Every structure is written in C-alpha cells, then in structure tokens.
C-alpha cells in the first residue's frame, strides 16, 4: 500500500470579524500601525463623524430634535411646565431690588431695552438661582435595544443616572439658558391721585370725593410721583422637563446626547404667559405666533476622545520607541470613538468648548473638561485634544445651523 505524501500544513487564518473578537487590541493596533494609519471604521485617528440632525420632530413638545452620529442615535423632547412662585422655593435673588443691584439698572430699563447697560456676567447668579429652584429637569433614558447590555424590564441603570447628572451640571456650568426666559412677571397698574369727576348740570352738586393716595406700607411714607408705580412681581416660573432617549448606543453617548439637547433648545419656543389679576392665575396665549424662542448663551459643544496605549498591554504589544512619544505608535488619540474602539481605550476625555463671550476677544474657550481612567495623557496631549475639540465645534455648529 503506497503512502500518500504529507501535504504542507495550511496556515491558520481568521476573517477580520473573528480577529476583532478574539484579539480586539491587537486588531486595532494592526490598523493604526499600518501604512495608512486608519482605524477599522476607515477613519483617521483625528477624524470624527458628522452628525445628522432633524429638529421639530415631536408634535407635543415645545422643542425637539433627533440626532444620529454613526451608530449613536438620540431623541430629545422639551416640555415647559408652569409652576407658581409660591410652590417653588423663591430665593432673595428673585426680588426686584436684588435684580436692580445685580444688573446695575432700574427695573424700567430691565424690562425695556436690554441691549445696553446690563452686565451679562450676572448669568452666574441666574444659574445659581436656576439650580436652587430646580427649573431644569433632564432625564436620560437608555432604551431597550440601544445596546446588548441593556435588557428589557430593568430599572434605570447607573450610567443613565450619571449621564443625567452630567447634562444637568453642564447646563448650569455653561449658563446656557437665561433666567429671564423662565420668569413670569406681573406689573401692577400704577395708582395715582384721582380727580373728582365732573357732575352733570341736571343733578344736584354732591360733596367731592376724597382724594385717594397710595401708601408705601414698607416705610409708612407717602411715595413721590416717581415711586407711584408699584413694583413688578414674579408670579410663576417655567420649568423645562428635558427627556433624552438613547435609541442606539455605540461609543461614548454624551456628545450625541448634548448635541441633541442643544438642537432641541434652539428649536424651543415658550408660550407667551402673563398673570391675570382677576382670575388670580397665569394665562397662556394659544397663538404660536406669540411664542418666543429661548435666548441661548453661546453654543457649547462636547467632544469625546479615547486614548489607545500599547505600552502597558498585557498581550505583549510594546512600542518600538522607548521614549514614549505619542506619534510613533505607542499611544494614539482617537477622536469620536465607536463602540469597538471605546472598549480598547484605557482613557476617555470629554472637552466642551464654545466661542468666547462678547468683549473677551476672538477665539474659543474651554467650558468643561472631564477625564476618566489611566494616566497617560499629559499637558501636550490635553492641548492636542482641545485643538481637536475646536475643530469638532465647527463641524457640529454647521450641522446644527443647517438642521431642518
């Protein structure tokens, strides 16, 4: 019986999808260290995904938006609810005399032309008042099906609660919303000296009516003509309930969530409301033409980056350069990571930037920086991340302003 010749062993090979599951860090390292230096998604390390934004998608909200960036998709809806001032815990900052001292102008100028003379740095006090009164209520929900990690019927996850807190903190830190948009003022009619009405000649003359005068009960003195008008009062506040539903999750969700919130706020218009002294209640106009849009303080935009480091990899992936330089293969800063890349990165950085305020000169300013995990990123890398965030700001701004 003749023996068959033994053939050479065939090399063992895996398709890319199997290689990515068996050795994800080696798979990502092989892509980044290749000649073109592209990620598995085909993007360069500093290349981000342009978001797709649609506004006004929900009918029964004052403002709404749907944002998709890669495999991240978020729906945001904003409802404005009126709360009487005696329900919320009013602080001394809501008193008219406090507002006069804060803005440095009289109440007439405050309610009239706001174009000049007002110190807009007072938004810091507005943010503190807004936080004390709980006028912003964001709620992030990670829906069933957004990721294999979230099963149906489970209570709100820790990540969802953490994202809600981050959104609320950034809303107050950025001073994005003006407190003036949320206050409902009442201007009492001025009480002036009344004259005796003329009597018809056919009637007998009657005794003249006594002259009525207003009395300042605070100091028991008769006010002058300038003080005749009564002080305006805050009768109610708008509370913004913000619901952010994550439909699809792949990578850090916060930048997409914040972009959806910004787009919805720019789409939000609050109904015209006033205090009716006869009914002793707040009345809202049903006309959409009477609604007024929110005045946002700039456009702070968030960007997340992941840091992929091979120096401390347990699989033995070590850089060929011993000095630890970031451009020679030891560590990469990956802008706008997806779900696969997020699992391979040891550090995550979130930077929020916006244009400088009026009077501060041209350029950008950093609103907030968040960092978690690892200790690879130093000053040079952080400076590079901020520059990437400024480039990302231009991309997201164009998408928001061009949204429909």
BELJOZI-V976500 format. One record per backbone hydrogen bond with DSSP energy under -0.5 kcal/mol. NH is the residue of the N-H (numbers start at 1). CO is the residue of the C=O. E is the energy in kcal/mol with one decimal. If there is no record, write none. Layout:
# BELJOZI-V976500
nh->NH co->CO e->E
nh->NH co->CO e->E
This chain:
# BELJOZI-V976500
nh->7 co->5 e->-0.5
nh->18 co->15 e->-0.6
nh->19 co->15 e->-2.3
nh->20 co->16 e->-2.3
nh->21 co->17 e->-1.2
nh->22 co->18 e->-2.5
nh->23 co->19 e->-2.4
nh->27 co->23 e->-2.3
nh->28 co->24 e->-2.4
nh->29 co->25 e->-2.5
nh->30 co->26 e->-2.2
nh->31 co->27 e->-1.4
nh->32 co->28 e->-2.4
nh->33 co->29 e->-2.2
nh->34 co->31 e->-1.1
nh->39 co->43 e->-3.2
nh->42 co->39 e->-2.2
nh->45 co->37 e->-0.5
nh->47 co->44 e->-1.8
nh->52 co->68 e->-3.0
nh->53 co->51 e->-0.5
nh->54 co->66 e->-2.3
nh->56 co->64 e->-2.2
nh->61 co->58 e->-0.6
nh->62 co->78 e->-2.0
nh->63 co->78 e->-1.2
nh->65 co->76 e->-2.1
nh->66 co->54 e->-2.9
nh->67 co->74 e->-2.7
nh->68 co->52 e->-2.2
nh->69 co->72 e->-2.6
nh->72 co->69 e->-2.0
nh->73 co->248 e->-2.1
nh->74 co->67 e->-2.7
nh->75 co->245 e->-2.6
nh->76 co->65 e->-2.9
nh->77 co->243 e->-2.3
nh->78 co->63 e->-2.7
nh->79 co->241 e->-2.3
nh->81 co->79 e->-0.5
nh->81 co->239 e->-2.7
nh->83 co->237 e->-2.7
nh->85 co->235 e->-2.5
nh->87 co->84 e->-1.6
nh->88 co->84 e->-1.4
nh->90 co->88 e->-1.3
nh->94 co->91 e->-2.1
nh->95 co->92 e->-1.6
nh->99 co->95 e->-2.0
nh->100 co->96 e->-2.5
nh->101 co->97 e->-1.9
nh->102 co->98 e->-2.3
nh->103 co->99 e->-2.9
nh->104 co->100 e->-1.7
nh->110 co->106 e->-1.9
nh->111 co->107 e->-2.4
nh->112 co->108 e->-1.0
nh->114 co->112 e->-0.6
nh->119 co->103 e->-0.6
nh->120 co->118 e->-1.0
nh->122 co->119 e->-1.7
nh->123 co->120 e->-1.5
nh->124 co->121 e->-1.6
nh->125 co->122 e->-0.6
nh->126 co->122 e->-1.9
nh->127 co->123 e->-2.6
nh->128 co->124 e->-1.8
nh->129 co->125 e->-2.5
nh->130 co->126 e->-2.7
nh->131 co->127 e->-2.1
nh->132 co->128 e->-2.2
nh->133 co->129 e->-2.1
nh->134 co->130 e->-0.6
nh->135 co->130 e->-1.8
nh->137 co->240 e->-2.7
nh->139 co->242 e->-2.2
nh->141 co->244 e->-3.0
nh->143 co->141 e->-0.9
nh->143 co->246 e->-1.5
nh->145 co->147 e->-0.5
nh->145 co->150 e->-0.8
nh->146 co->143 e->-1.8
nh->150 co->147 e->-1.6
nh->151 co->149 e->-0.7
nh->154 co->151 e->-1.0
nh->161 co->157 e->-1.8
nh->162 co->158 e->-2.4
nh->163 co->159 e->-2.5
nh->164 co->160 e->-2.0
nh->165 co->161 e->-2.0
nh->166 co->162 e->-2.2
nh->167 co->163 e->-2.3
nh->168 co->164 e->-2.2
nh->169 co->165 e->-2.5
nh->170 co->166 e->-2.2
nh->171 co->167 e->-2.0
nh->172 co->168 e->-1.8
nh->173 co->169 e->-2.7
nh->174 co->170 e->-2.6
nh->175 co->171 e->-0.5
nh->176 co->171 e->-1.2
nh->178 co->295 e->-0.8
nh->181 co->178 e->-1.0
nh->182 co->179 e->-1.1
nh->183 co->179 e->-0.7
nh->184 co->236 e->-2.4
nh->185 co->183 e->-0.6
nh->186 co->233 e->-2.7
nh->188 co->186 e->-0.8
nh->191 co->228 e->-0.8
nh->192 co->190 e->-0.7
nh->194 co->212 e->-0.6
nh->203 co->200 e->-1.3
nh->216 co->221 e->-1.6
nh->217 co->215 e->-0.9
nh->219 co->216 e->-0.5
nh->220 co->216 e->-1.6
nh->221 co->216 e->-0.8
nh->223 co->221 e->-0.5
nh->228 co->225 e->-1.2
nh->233 co->186 e->-2.5
nh->235 co->184 e->-2.7
nh->235 co->233 e->-0.7
nh->236 co->184 e->-1.2
nh->237 co->83 e->-2.6
nh->238 co->182 e->-2.4
nh->239 co->81 e->-3.1
nh->240 co->135 e->-2.8
nh->240 co->238 e->-0.5
nh->241 co->79 e->-3.1
nh->241 co->239 e->-0.7
nh->242 co->137 e->-2.2
nh->242 co->240 e->-0.7
nh->243 co->77 e->-2.7
nh->243 co->241 e->-0.6
nh->244 co->139 e->-2.9
nh->244 co->242 e->-0.5
nh->245 co->75 e->-3.0
nh->245 co->243 e->-0.5
nh->246 co->141 e->-3.1
nh->246 co->244 e->-0.6
nh->247 co->73 e->-2.2
nh->247 co->245 e->-0.8
nh->248 co->73 e->-1.6
nh->249 co->146 e->-2.4
nh->257 co->253 e->-2.5
nh->258 co->254 e->-2.9
nh->259 co->255 e->-2.2
nh->260 co->256 e->-2.2
nh->261 co->257 e->-2.0
nh->262 co->258 e->-2.6
nh->263 co->259 e->-2.3
nh->264 co->260 e->-2.1
nh->265 co->261 e->-2.4
nh->266 co->262 e->-2.2
nh->267 co->263 e->-0.9
nh->268 co->265 e->-1.1
nh->269 co->62 e->-1.4
nh->270 co->292 e->-2.7
nh->274 co->283 e->-2.2
nh->275 co->185 e->-0.6
nh->276 co->274 e->-0.5
nh->276 co->281 e->-2.9
nh->277 co->275 e->-0.7
nh->280 co->276 e->-1.7
nh->281 co->276 e->-1.2
nh->283 co->274 e->-3.1
nh->285 co->272 e->-2.8
nh->290 co->287 e->-0.9
nh->291 co->288 e->-1.4
nh->292 co->270 e->-2.3
nh->294 co->268 e->-1.6
nh->296 co->294 e->-0.8
nh->297 co->176 e->-2.4
nh->298 co->296 e->-1.3
nh->301 co->353 e->-2.7
nh->303 co->351 e->-2.0
nh->305 co->349 e->-2.7
nh->306 co->334 e->-2.7
nh->307 co->347 e->-2.1
nh->308 co->306 e->-0.6
nh->308 co->332 e->-2.6
nh->309 co->307 e->-0.7
nh->310 co->330 e->-2.7
nh->311 co->330 e->-0.5
nh->313 co->310 e->-1.0
nh->313 co->317 e->-0.6
nh->316 co->313 e->-1.5
nh->318 co->316 e->-0.9
nh->324 co->321 e->-0.5
nh->328 co->325 e->-0.7
nh->330 co->325 e->-0.8
nh->332 co->308 e->-2.4
nh->334 co->306 e->-3.3
nh->334 co->332 e->-0.7
nh->335 co->45 e->-3.2
nh->335 co->333 e->-0.7
nh->336 co->304 e->-2.4
nh->342 co->338 e->-2.3
nh->343 co->339 e->-1.3
nh->344 co->340 e->-0.6
nh->344 co->341 e->-0.8
nh->345 co->341 e->-1.1
nh->346 co->307 e->-1.6
nh->347 co->307 e->-1.0
nh->348 co->372 e->-2.1
nh->349 co->305 e->-2.7
nh->350 co->370 e->-3.1
nh->351 co->303 e->-2.7
nh->352 co->368 e->-2.7
nh->353 co->301 e->-2.1
nh->354 co->365 e->-1.9
nh->356 co->363 e->-2.2
nh->360 co->357 e->-2.2
nh->365 co->354 e->-2.9
nh->367 co->352 e->-3.2
nh->367 co->365 e->-0.5
nh->368 co->352 e->-1.4
nh->370 co->350 e->-2.9
nh->372 co->348 e->-2.2
nh->382 co->378 e->-2.3
nh->383 co->379 e->-2.4
nh->384 co->380 e->-1.9
nh->385 co->381 e->-2.2
nh->386 co->382 e->-2.0
nh->387 co->383 e->-1.8
nh->388 co->384 e->-2.0
nh->389 co->385 e->-2.2
nh->390 co->386 e->-1.9
nh->391 co->387 e->-1.7
nh->392 co->388 e->-2.5
nh->393 co->389 e->-1.9
nh->394 co->390 e->-1.2
nh->395 co->391 e->-1.3
nh->396 co->392 e->-2.6
nh->397 co->393 e->-2.4
nh->398 co->394 e->-1.9
nh->399 co->395 e->-1.7
nh->400 co->396 e->-2.6
nh->401 co->397 e->-2.7
nh->402 co->398 e->-1.4
nh->403 co->400 e->-1.2
nh->404 co->53 e->-0.8
